């Protein structure tokens, strides 16, 4: 049986959005929240 993560908790948010592979998902999520105010772009160093 699979396990579910609640993204509304601190730990769940970090599990869902804190991984390198989920960076595009996090950027899209933040840009949706900030729509009309700012836009976040990914920088490569």
N, C-alpha and C positions, 0 to 999 in steps of 0.2 A: 504494500500500500504506500502511495506517495505521501510526501509531507508538503504542507502548504505554509507559505510565509505571508504574514500580514505586513504589507508595505506601509501601513499607517503607524507602525511602531518604529522606534529608533533603530533597533536591531534589524528589523525586516527591511527598512529603507536602505540600510547599509549593505545588506545581502543582495538586494535587487539591483541597486544603482552603484555600489561601491567596487564593482569588478571592472577591469580594463575592457572586457568585451562589451560591456553595457554602456560605454561612454557615449556613443551616438544616441542611445535611448535617453540618457540623462540630459544631454544637451537639448534634445527635442522637448522633453518634459519641462525644463527650465525656460526655454524660449516660448513655450505655450503659456506658461504662467506670466511671463514678462511681456507678452505681446502688446505692442503699442508703446512700451516704455523703453526697453533695451533689447538688444539681441546679443547672445553669447556666441562666439566663434572659437573653434578649436585651434590652438597654436601648437606647432611642432617646434621643439627646441633642439 
